[in-house]
Amino acid sequence: MTEEIEFILDSTQESMAGSISHLEKSFLNIRAGKANPAMLGSVFVDYYGAATPLSQVSNINVPDARTITLQPYEKKMLQPIEKAIMVANIGFNPMNNGDLIIISVPPLTEERRRDLAKQAKSEAEDAKVGIRNARKDANTEIKKLEKEGTSEDICKKAEEEVQILTNSYIKKIDEHLAHKEAEIMKV
């Protein structure tokens, strides 16, 4: 195979792997009932005028499966952190005891579990769209090479390899989704 086709296949695989890693990060934000510091990954606090991730202004711990504690590096950050968690609208009610912010992670209701499963399916579908777009881009590049004189056989083989890549990454997404749905629905 030509170097151009090798490059197209490598960049396609890289793009598809990026879709998978984005999906994994998205799944971290979908909580499955068990306390996890990643649940607060989308929370940013106003720290001297800059939106700063919670993990950079406090120490986040998970003492048990239903509790998250945050110990700010500066005591005056207690209120801003508490406010940021409320504003983030992630379903938590933080409690401030003067030293720590304690978050009780409520158990999930059946309805909430179904909503989270739907959200997981939506994230998986977005990842599949990313995979298909990478396939489309690769096939477009291969067609361009064919018009520039690369042999038809080499181009057909490259398109088949792109399809094999696509199928394997779609399968990975389905596996991730099945695992996440099982985690969400487990009581």
VOLUM-442211 format. One record per atom (N, C-alpha, C, O): atom name; x, y, z. Coordinates in steps of 0.05 Angstrom, whole numbers, plus 32768, in hexadecimal, padded with zeros to 4 digits. Example, Ala and Ser with C-alpha at 12.3 -4.5 7.8 and 13.67 -1.06 7.14 Angstrom:
<sites>
site|east|north|up
N|8108|7F8E|809C;
CA|80F6|7FA6|809C;
C|8108|7FBE|809C;
O|811D|7FBE|80A9;
N|8101|7FD3|808E;
CA|8111|7FEB|808F;
C|8102|8001|809D;
O|810C|8017|80A1;
</sites>
This chain:
<sites>
site|east|north|up
N|8011|7FE8|8000;
CA|8000|8000|8000;
C|8011|8019|8000;
O|8028|8019|800A;
N|8007|802E|7FF5;
CA|8016|8047|7FF4;
C|8017|8055|800F;
O|8007|8050|8020;
N|802A|8067|8011;
CA|802D|8076|802A;
C|8015|8087|8030;
O|800C|808A|8047;
N|8009|8093|801B;
CA|7FF2|80A4|801E;
C|7FDB|8094|802B;
O|7FCD|809E|803D;
N|7FD7|807C|8021;
CA|7FC1|806B|802B;
C|7FC7|8063|8048;
O|7FB5|8062|8059;
N|7FE0|805C|804E;
CA|7FE8|8055|806A;
C|7FE2|806D|807C;
O|7FD7|806A|8092;
N|7FE8|8085|8072;
CA|7FE3|809D|8082;
C|7FC5|80A1|8087;
O|7FBD|80A7|809D;
N|7FB5|809D|8072;
CA|7F98|80A0|8075;
C|7F8D|808C|8089;
O|7F7D|8093|809A;
N|7F97|8073|8088;
CA|7F8D|805E|809A;
C|7F96|8065|80B7;
O|7F86|8061|80CA;
N|7FAF|806E|80BB;
CA|7FB8|8075|80D5;
C|7FA8|808C|80E1;
O|7FA0|808B|80F8;
N|7FA4|80A1|80D1;
CA|7F95|80B8|80DB;
C|7F78|80B1|80E1;
O|7F6B|80BC|80F3;
N|7F6C|809F|80D0;
CA|7F51|8096|80D5;
C|7F4F|8087|80EF;
O|7F3D|808C|80FF;
N|7F62|8075|80F4;
CA|7F62|8066|810D;
C|7F66|8079|8125;
O|7F59|8075|8139;
N|7F76|808D|8122;
CA|7F7B|80A0|8137;
C|7F61|80AF|813D;
O|7F5A|80B3|8155;
N|7F53|80B7|8129;
CA|7F3A|80C6|812C;
C|7F25|80B4|8139;
O|7F16|80BE|814B;
N|7F23|809B|8131;
CA|7F10|8089|813D;
C|7F17|8083|815A;
O|7F05|8081|816B;
N|7F30|8081|8160;
CA|7F39|807D|817C;
C|7F32|8095|818D;
O|7F2B|8093|81A5;
N|7F33|80AD|8181;
CA|7F2B|80C5|818E;
C|7F0E|80C5|8195;
O|7F06|80CF|81AB;
N|7EFD|80BB|8184;
CA|7EE0|80B8|8189;
C|7EDC|80A6|81A1;
O|7ECB|80AC|81B2;
N|7EEA|8090|81A2;
CA|7EE7|807D|81B9;
C|7EF0|808B|81D3;
O|7EE2|8088|81E7;
N|7F07|8099|81D3;
CA|7F10|80A5|81EB;
C|7EFD|80BC|81F4;
O|7EF9|80C0|820C;
N|7EF1|80CA|81E1;
CA|7EDD|80DE|81E8;
C|7EC4|80D1|81F5;
O|7EB9|80DB|8208;
N|7EBC|80BA|81EA;
CA|7EA5|80AB|81F5;
C|7EAB|80A3|8212;
O|7E9A|80A5|8223;
N|7EC4|8099|8217;
CA|7ECB|8090|8231;
C|7ECA|80A7|8245;
O|7EC0|80A4|825C;
N|7ED3|80BF|823D;
CA|7ED2|80D6|824E;
C|7EB5|80DE|8254;
O|7EAE|80E5|826A;
N|7EA4|80DD|823F;
CA|7E88|80E4|8242;
C|7E7B|80D0|8255;
O|7E6A|80D9|8266;
N|7E81|80B7|8253;
CA|7E76|80A3|8265;
C|7E7E|80A7|8282;
O|7E6F|80A1|8294;
N|7E96|80B3|8287;
CA|7E9E|80B9|82A3;
C|7E8B|80CD|82B0;
O|7E87|80CC|82C8;
N|7E80|80DF|82A0;
CA|7E6E|80F3|82AB;
C|7E52|80E9|82B0;
O|7E42|80F6|82BC;
N|7E4C|80D1|82A5;
CA|7E31|80C5|82AA;
C|7E34|80B4|82C3;
O|7E40|809E|82C2;
N|7E29|80BD|82D8;
CA|7E2D|80AE|82F1;
C|7E1C|8096|82F3;
O|7E05|8096|82E9;
N|7E26|8081|82FF;
CA|7E17|8068|8302;
C|7E10|8063|831F;
O|7E0C|804C|8327;
N|7E0D|8078|832F;
CA|7E04|8074|834A;
C|7E1A|8073|835F;
O|7E16|8078|8376;
N|7E32|806C|8356;
CA|7E49|8069|8369;
C|7E59|8083|8367;
O|7E5E|808D|8352;
N|7E61|808E|837E;
CA|7E70|80A7|837F;
C|7E8A|80A4|8370;
O|7E98|808F|8372;
N|7E91|80B9|8361;
CA|7EAA|80B8|8352;
C|7EB2|80D5|834D;
O|7EA2|80E6|8346;
N|7ECC|80DC|8352;
CA|7ED5|80F8|834E;
C|7ED0|8102|8332;
O|7ECD|811B|832E;
N|7ECF|80F1|831E;
CA|7ECA|80F9|8302;
C|7EAE|8106|82FF;
O|7EAA|8114|82EB;
N|7E9C|8100|8312;
CA|7E81|810C|8310;
C|7E82|812A|8312;
O|7E70|8138|8308;
N|7E97|8135|831E;
CA|7E9A|8152|8321;
C|7EAC|815E|830B;
O|7EB4|8175|830D;
N|7EB3|814E|82F7;
CA|7EC5|8156|82E2;
C|7EBB|816E|82D2;
O|7ECB|817D|82C7;
N|7EA1|8172|82D1;
CA|7E96|8188|82C1;
C|7E92|81A2|82D2;
O|7E88|81B6|82C8;
N|7E99|81A1|82EC;
CA|7E95|81B8|82FD;
C|7EAE|81CA|82FD;
O|7EC4|81C1|8301;
N|7EA9|81E4|82F7;
CA|7EBE|81F8|82F7;
C|7EB7|820D|830C;
O|7EA0|8215|830E;
N|7ECB|8216|831B;
CA|7EC6|822A|8330;
C|7ED5|8244|8329;
O|7EEA|8243|831C;
N|7EC9|825A|8331;
CA|7ED6|8274|832C;
C|7EEC|8278|833F;
O|7EE8|827C|8357;
N|7F05|8276|8336;
CA|7F1D|8279|8347;
C|7F2D|8291|833D;
O|7F3B|828F|8329;
N|7F2B|82A6|834C;
CA|7F38|82BF|8345;
C|7F32|82C8|8329;
O|7F43|82D0|831A;
N|7F18|82C6|8321;
CA|7F0F|82CF|8307;
C|7F12|82BB|82F0;
O|7F0A|82C1|82DA;
N|7F1D|82A4|82F6;
CA|7F20|8290|82E0;
C|7F10|8277|82E7;
O|7F0F|826E|82FE;
N|7F03|826C|82D2;
CA|7EF4|8253|82D6;
C|7F08|823C|82D8;
O|7F16|8236|82C5;
N|7F09|8230|82F0;
CA|7F1D|821C|82F6;
C|7F10|8202|82FD;
O|7EFC|8202|830B;
N|7F1A|81EB|82F3;
CA|7F0F|81D1|82FA;
C|7F10|81CD|8318;
O|7F23|81D5|8325;
N|7EFB|81C0|8323;
CA|7EF9|81BB|833F;
C|7F11|81AC|834A;
O|7F1A|81B2|8361;
N|7F1C|819A|833A;
CA|7F33|818A|8344;
C|7F4C|819B|8348;
O|7F5F|8192|8355;
N|7F4D|81B4|833D;
CA|7F64|81C5|8340;
C|7F62|81D8|8358;
O|7F76|81E5|835F;
N|7F4B|81D9|8364;
CA|7F47|81EB|837C;
C|7F41|81DB|8395;
O|7F3E|81E7|83AB;
N|7F3E|81C1|8393;
CA|7F37|81B1|83AA;
C|7F41|8194|83A7;
O|7F46|818B|8391;
N|7F42|8187|83BD;
CA|7F49|816A|83BE;
C|7F2F|815B|83BE;
O|7F1E|815F|83D0;
N|7F2A|814A|83AA;
CA|7F11|813B|83A8;
C|7F16|811E|83B1;
O|7F27|8110|83A6;
N|7F06|8115|83C4;
CA|7F08|80FA|83CF;
C|7EED|80EC|83CE;
O|7ED8|80F8|83CD;
N|7EEE|80D1|83CD;
CA|7ED6|80C1|83CE;
C|7ED9|80AD|83E6;
O|7EE3|8097|83E2;
N|7ED0|80B6|83FE;
CA|7ED4|80A5|8415;
C|7EC3|808B|8414;
O|7ECA|8077|8420;
N|7EAC|808C|8407;
CA|7E9B|8074|8404;
C|7E8B|8076|83EA;
O|7E8E|808A|83DB;
N|7E7C|8062|83E4;
CA|7E6E|8060|83CA;
C|7E58|8076|83C6;
O|7E4F|807A|83B0;
N|7E50|8083|83DC;
CA|7E3A|8097|83DA;
C|7E43|80B3|83E1;
O|7E32|80C5|83E3;
N|7E5D|80B8|83E6;
CA|7E66|80D2|83EF;
C|7E7E|80DC|83DF;
O|7E91|80CD|83D9;
N|7E7E|80F6|83D9;
CA|7E95|8103|83CE;
C|7E9C|811A|83E0;
O|7E8A|8129|83E8;
N|7EB5|811D|83E8;
CA|7EBD|8134|83F8;
C|7ED1|8145|83E9;
O|7EE2|813B|83DA;
N|7ECF|815F|83EC;
CA|7EE1|8172|83E0;
C|7EEE|8183|83F6;
O|7EE0|818F|8406;
N|7F08|8184|83F6;
CA|7F16|8195|8409;
C|7F24|81AA|83F9;
O|7F39|81A5|83EC;
N|7F1A|81C3|83FA;
CA|7F27|81D9|83EA;
C|7F43|81DE|83F5;
O|7F49|81DC|840C;
N|7F55|81E6|83E2;
CA|7F70|81ED|83EA;
C|7F70|8207|83F9;
O|7F82|820C|840A;
N|7F5C|8218|83F4;
CA|7F59|8232|8402;
C|7F3D|8231|840F;
O|7F29|822C|8401;
N|7F3C|8237|8429;
CA|7F23|8236|8437;
C|7F0D|8249|842C;
O|7EF6|8243|842D;
N|7F16|8260|8421;
CA|7F03|8273|8417;
C|7EF5|8269|83FD;
O|7EE3|8276|83F3;
N|7EFE|8253|83F2;
CA|7EF2|8248|83DA;
C|7EDA|8235|83DF;
O|7ECE|822B|83CD;
N|7ED4|8231|83F9;
CA|7EBD|8220|8400;
C|7EA3|8228|83F2;
O|7E97|8219|83E5;
N|7E9C|8242|83F6;
CA|7E83|824C|83EB;
C|7E83|824B|83CC;
O|7E70|8242|83C0;
N|7E98|8256|83BF;
CA|7E98|8255|83A1;
C|7E96|8238|8396;
O|7E89|8234|8382;
N|7EA3|8225|83A4;
CA|7EA2|8209|839A;
C|7E86|81FF|839E;
O|7E7B|81F2|838C;
N|7E7A|8204|83B5;
CA|7E5F|81FB|83BA;
C|7E4B|8207|83A5;
O|7E3A|81F9|839A;
N|7E4F|8221|839F;
CA|7E3E|822E|838C;
C|7E42|8222|8370;
O|7E2F|821E|8361;
N|7E5B|821C|8368;
CA|7E61|8211|834E;
C|7E54|81F6|834B;
O|7E4B|81EF|8335;
N|7E53|81E6|8360;
CA|7E47|81CB|835E;
C|7E29|81CE|835A;
O|7E1D|81BF|834A;
N|7E1D|81E1|8368;
CA|7E00|81E6|8365;
C|7DFA|81F0|8348;
O|7DE7|81E7|833C;
N|7E0A|8203|833E;
CA|7E05|820F|8324;
C|7E0A|81FA|830E;
O|7DFD|81FC|82F9;
N|7E1C|81E7|8312;
CA|7E22|81D3|82FD;
C|7E0A|81C1|82F8;
O|7E09|81B3|82E4;
N|7DF6|81C1|830A;
CA|7DDD|81B2|8306;
C|7DE2|8194|82FF;
O|7DD8|818A|82EC;
N|7DF2|8187|8310;
CA|7DF8|816B|830C;
C|7DE9|8159|8320;
O|7DEF|8141|8323;
N|7DD6|8165|832E;
CA|7DC5|8155|8340;
C|7DD0|8150|835C;
O|7DC7|813F|836A;
N|7DE4|8160|8364;
CA|7DF0|815C|837E;
C|7DE9|8174|8390;
O|7DE6|818B|8387;
N|7DE6|816E|83AA;
CA|7DE0|8183|83BE;
C|7DF8|8184|83D1;
O|7DF8|8174|83E4;
N|7E0B|8196|83CD;
CA|7E23|8196|83DE;
C|7E1D|81A1|83FA;
O|7E0D|81B3|83FD;
N|7E2B|8196|840E;
CA|7E29|81A0|8429;
C|7E44|81AA|8432;
O|7E58|819C|842D;
N|7E45|81C1|843F;
CA|7E5D|81CD|8447;
C|7E5F|81CB|8466;
O|7E4D|81D5|8474;
N|7E74|81BF|8470;
CA|7E77|81BD|848E;
C|7E8C|81CF|8499;
O|7E94|81CC|84B0;
N|7E95|81E2|8489;
CA|7EA9|81F6|8492;
C|7EC6|81EE|8489;
O|7ED7|8200|8486;
N|7ECB|81D4|8485;
CA|7EE5|81CB|847C;
C|7EE3|81BD|8461;
O|7EF5|81BF|8450;
N|7ECE|81AD|845F;
CA|7ECA|819C|8447;
C|7EAF|81A2|843A;
O|7E9D|81AD|8446;
N|7EAD|819A|8421;
CA|7E93|8199|8414;
C|7E8D|817C|8410;
O|7E9D|816D|8405;
N|7E76|8174|841A;
CA|7E6F|8158|8419;
C|7E57|8155|8406;
O|7E43|8163|8408;
N|7E5A|8142|83F3;
CA|7E44|813E|83E0;
C|7E3B|8121|83E4;
O|7E4A|810E|83E1;
N|7E21|811F|83EA;
CA|7E15|8104|83EB;
C|7E0A|80FD|83D0;
O|7DFA|810B|83C5;
N|7E13|80E7|83C5;
CA|7E0A|80DE|83AA;
C|7DF0|80CE|83AE;
O|7DF2|80B8|83B9;
N|7DDA|80D9|83A6;
CA|7DC1|80CA|83AA;
C|7DBF|80B1|8399;
O|7DCA|80B0|8383;
N|7DB1|809C|83A3;
CA|7DAE|8084|8392;
C|7D9C|808C|837A;
O|7D8B|809D|837C;
N|7DA1|807E|8364;
CA|7D92|8084|834C;
C|7D76|8077|834C;
O|7D73|8060|8354;
N|7D63|8086|8343;
CA|7D48|807A|833F;
C|7D47|806B|8325;
O|7D59|806F|8314;
N|7D33|805A|8321;
CA|7D31|804B|8308;
C|7D2E|805E|82F0;
O|7D3A|8059|82DB;
N|7D1E|8073|82F4;
CA|7D1A|8086|82DE;
C|7D35|8094|82D7;
O|7D3B|8097|82BF;
N|7D44|809C|82EB;
CA|7D5E|80A9|82E7;
C|7D71|8097|82D9;
O|7D81|809F|82C8;
N|7D71|807D|82E0;
CA|7D82|8069|82D3;
C|7D7C|8067|82B6;
O|7D8E|8066|82A5;
N|7D62|8067|82AF;
CA|7D5A|8066|8293;
C|7D63|807F|8284;
O|7D6D|807D|826D;
N|7D61|8096|8291;
CA|7D6A|80AF|8284;
C|7D88|80AE|827F;
O|7D92|80B6|8269;
N|7D97|80A3|8292;
CA|7DB4|80A1|828F;
C|7DBB|808D|8279;
O|7DCF|8092|826A;
N|7DAC|8078|8277;
CA|7DB1|8064|8262;
C|7DAC|8071|8247;
O|7DBB|806C|8234;
N|7D97|8081|8245;
CA|7D91|8090|822C;
C|7DA8|80A3|8225;
O|7DB0|80A5|820E;
N|7DB2|80B0|823A;
CA|7DC8|80C3|8236;
C|7DE1|80B4|822C;
O|7DEF|80BE|821A;
N|7DE6|809C|8237;
CA|7DFD|808C|822F;
C|7DF9|8084|8211;
O|7E0C|8084|8202;
N|7DE1|807C|820A;
CA|7DDB|8074|81EE;
C|7DE1|808B|81DB;
O|7DEC|8088|81C6;
N|7DD8|80A3|81E4;
CA|7DDC|80BB|81D3;
C|7DFA|80C1|81CF;
O|7E03|80C7|81B9;
N|7E0A|80BE|81E5;
CA|7E27|80C3|81E3;
C|7E33|80AE|81D0;
O|7E45|80B4|81C0;
N|7E2A|8095|81D2;
CA|7E35|807F|81C1;
C|7E2E|8085|81A4;
O|7E3F|8081|8192;
N|7E16|808F|819F;
CA|7E0E|8095|8183;
C|7E1F|80AC|8178;
O|7E27|80AB|8161;
N|7E25|80C0|8189;
CA|7E36|80D6|8180;
C|7E52|80CB|8179;
O|7E5E|80D4|8165;
N|7E5C|80B8|8189;
CA|7E76|80AC|8183;
C|7E75|809D|8169;
O|7E88|809E|8159;
N|7E5F|808F|8164;
CA|7E5C|8080|814A;
C|7E5C|8093|8133;
O|7E67|808D|811D;
N|7E4F|80AA|8136;
CA|7E4F|80BE|8121;
C|7E6C|80C7|811B;
O|7E73|80CB|8104;
N|7E7B|80CB|8130;
CA|7E97|80D3|812D;
C|7EA7|80BE|811D;
O|7EB7|80C5|810C;
N|7EA2|80A5|8123;
CA|7EAF|808E|8115;
C|7EA7|808F|80F8;
O|7EB8|808C|80E6;
N|7E8D|8092|80F3;
CA|7E84|8092|80D7;
C|7E8F|80AA|80C7;
O|7E95|80A8|80AF;
N|7E91|80C1|80D5;
CA|7E9D|80D8|80C7;
C|7EBA|80D3|80C0;
O|7EC4|80DB|80AB;
N|7EC9|80C6|80D2;
CA|7EE5|80BF|80CD;
C|7EE6|80AC|80B5;
O|7EF8|80AF|80A4;
N|7ED4|8099|80B3;
CA|7ED3|8087|809C;
C|7ECE|8096|8082;
O|7EDB|8092|806E;
N|7EBA|80A8|8083;
CA|7EB3|80B8|806C;
C|7ECB|80C9|8062;
O|7ED1|80CA|804A;
N|7ED9|80D5|8075;
CA|7EF1|80E6|806E;
C|7F06|80D4|8062;
O|7F13|80DC|804E;
N|7F0B|80BD|806D;
CA|7F20|80AB|8063;
C|7F18|80A2|8046;
O|7F29|80A2|8035;
N|7EFF|809A|8042;
CA|7EF7|8091|8028;
C|7EF9|80A7|8013;
O|7F00|80A2|7FFC;
N|7EF3|80C0|801B;
CA|7EF6|80D7|8009;
C|7F13|80DA|8001;
O|7F19|80DF|7FEA;
N|7F25|80D8|8014;
CA|7F42|80DB|800E;
C|7F4B|80C4|7FFC;
O|7F5B|80C9|7FEA;
N|7F41|80AC|8001;
CA|7F49|8095|7FF0;
C|7F3F|8099|7FD3;
O|7F4E|8094|7FC0;
N|7F26|80A3|7FD0;
CA|7F1B|80A9|7FB5;
C|7F2D|80BE|7FA7;
O|7F32|80BC|7F8F;
N|7F36|80D2|7FB6;
CA|7F47|80E6|7FAB;
C|7F61|80DA|7FA0;
O|7F6A|80E1|7F8A;
N|7F6C|80C8|7FB0;
CA|7F85|80BB|7FA7;
C|7F80|80AA|7F8E;
O|7F91|80A9|7F7C;
N|7F69|809D|7F8D;
CA|7F62|808D|7F75;
C|7F61|809E|7F5C;
O|7F6A|8096|7F47;
N|7F55|80B6|7F5F;
CA|7F53|80C9|7F48;
C|7F6F|80D2|7F40;
O|7F74|80D9|7F29;
N|7F81|80D4|7F54;
CA|7F9D|80DD|7F4E;
C|7FAE|80C7|7F43;
O|7FC6|80CB|7F3D;
N|7FA3|80AF|7F40;
CA|7FB3|809A|7F32;
C|7FBA|8081|7F43;
O|7FC6|806F|7F38;
N|7FB3|8081|7F5C;
CA|7FB8|8069|7F6C;
C|7FA7|8052|7F62;
O|7F90|8057|7F5A;
N|7FB2|803A|7F61;
CA|7FA3|8024|7F55;
C|7F89|801E|7F63;
O|7F86|8022|7F7C;
N|7F75|8016|7F54;
CA|7F5A|8011|7F5E;
C|7F5A|7FFB|7F73;
O|7F4C|7FFC|7F87;
N|7F6B|7FE6|7F6F;
CA|7F6C|7FD0|7F82;
C|7F76|7FD9|7F9D;
O|7F6B|7FD2|7FB2;
N|7F8B|7FEA|7F9D;
CA|7F96|7FF4|7FB6;
C|7F80|8005|7FC4;
O|7F7D|8003|7FDD;
N|7F72|8015|7FB6;
CA|7F5E|8026|7FC2;
C|7F47|8016|7FCD;
O|7F3C|801B|7FE3;
N|7F3E|8001|7FBE;
CA|7F28|7FEF|7FC8;
C|7F31|7FE2|7FE2;
O|7F22|7FE0|7FF5;
N|7F4A|7FD8|7FE2;
CA|7F55|7FCB|7FFA;
C|7F55|7FDE|8012;
O|7F4E|7FD7|8028;
N|7F5D|7FF7|800D;
CA|7F5E|800C|8022;
C|7F42|8011|802C;
O|7F3E|8014|8045;
N|7F2E|8013|801A;
CA|7F12|8018|8023;
C|7F08|8001|8034;
O|7EFA|8005|8047;
N|7F10|7FE8|802C;
CA|7F08|7FD1|803D;
C|7F14|7FD3|8059;
O|7F07|7FCC|806C;
N|7F2E|7FDB|805A;
CA|7F3B|7FDE|8074;
C|7F2E|7FF3|8085;
O|7F2B|7FF0|809D;
N|7F26|8009|8078;
CA|7F17|801E|8087;
C|7EFD|8013|8092;
O|7EF6|801A|80A9;
N|7EEF|8003|8082;
CA|7ED6|7FF8|808B;
C|7EDB|7FE4|80A3;
O|7ECB|7FE3|80B6;
N|7EF0|7FD5|80A1;
CA|7EF7|7FC2|80B7;
C|7EFD|7FD2|80D1;
O|7EF3|7FCB|80E6;
N|7F0C|7FE8|80CE;
CA|7F11|7FFA|80E5;
C|7EF7|8005|80F0;
O|7EF3|8004|8108;
N|7EE6|800E|80DE;
CA|7ECC|8019|80E7;
C|7EBC|8005|80F7;
O|7EB2|800B|810C;
N|7EBA|7FED|80EC;
CA|7EAB|7FD8|80FA;
C|7EB7|7FD1|8115;
O|7EA8|7FCE|8129;
N|7ED1|7FD1|8117;
CA|7EDD|7FCA|8131;
C|7ED9|7FE0|8146;
O|7ED4|7FDA|815D;
N|7EDA|7FF9|813D;
CA|7ED5|800F|8150;
C|7EB7|8011|8158;
O|7EB1|8018|816E;
N|7EA5|800C|8145;
CA|7E89|800C|814C;
C|7E83|7FF6|8160;
O|7E74|7FFA|8173;
N|7E90|7FDF|815D;
CA|7E8D|7FC9|8170;
C|7E97|7FD1|818B;
O|7E8B|7FCB|81A0;
N|7EAE|7FDF|818C;
CA|7EB9|7FE9|81A6;
C|7EA5|7FFB|81B4;
O|7EA1|7FFA|81CC;
N|7E98|800D|81A4;
CA|7E84|8020|81AF;
C|7E6D|8010|81BB;
O|7E64|8016|81D1;
N|7E64|7FFC|81AC;
CA|7E4D|7FEC|81B6;
C|7E55|7FDD|81D0;
O|7E44|7FDB|81E2;
N|7E6D|7FD4|81D2;
CA|7E77|7FC7|81EA;
C|7E77|7FDA|8201;
O|7E6E|7FD4|8217;
N|7E82|7FF2|81FD;
CA|7E83|8007|8212;
C|7E67|800E|821B;
O|7E62|8010|8233;
N|7E54|8010|8208;
CA|7E39|8017|820E;
C|7E2C|8001|821F;
O|7E1F|8007|8233;
N|7E2F|7FE8|8217;
CA|7E24|7FD2|8226;
C|7E2E|7FD1|8242;
O|7E1F|7FCD|8255;
N|7E48|7FD6|8245;
CA|7E54|7FD6|8260;
C|7E49|7FED|8271;
O|7E42|7FEA|8288;
N|7E47|8005|8265;
CA|7E3D|801C|8273;
C|7E1F|8019|827B;
O|7E17|801F|8291;
N|7E0F|800E|8268;
CA|7DF3|8009|826E;
C|7DF0|7FF5|8285;
O|7DDF|7FF9|8297;
N|7E00|7FE1|8285;
CA|7DFF|7FCD|829B;
C|7E06|7FDA|82B6;
O|7DFA|7FD5|82CA;
N|7E1A|7FEB|82B5;
CA|7E23|7FFA|82CD;
C|7E0D|800C|82D7;
O|7E08|800E|82EF;
N|7E00|801A|82C5;
CA|7DEA|802D|82CC;
C|7DD2|801E|82D8;
O|7DC7|8027|82EC;
N|7DCA|8008|82CB;
CA|7DB2|7FFB|82D3;
C|7DB5|7FE9|82EC;
O|7DA2|7FE0|82F8;
N|7DCF|7FE4|82F3;
CA|7DD4|7FD3|830B;
C|7DCC|7FE2|8324;
O|7DD6|7FF8|8329;
N|7DBB|7FD6|8334;
CA|7DB2|7FE4|834D;
C|7DC4|7FDD|8364;
O|7DC0|7FE6|837A;
</sites>
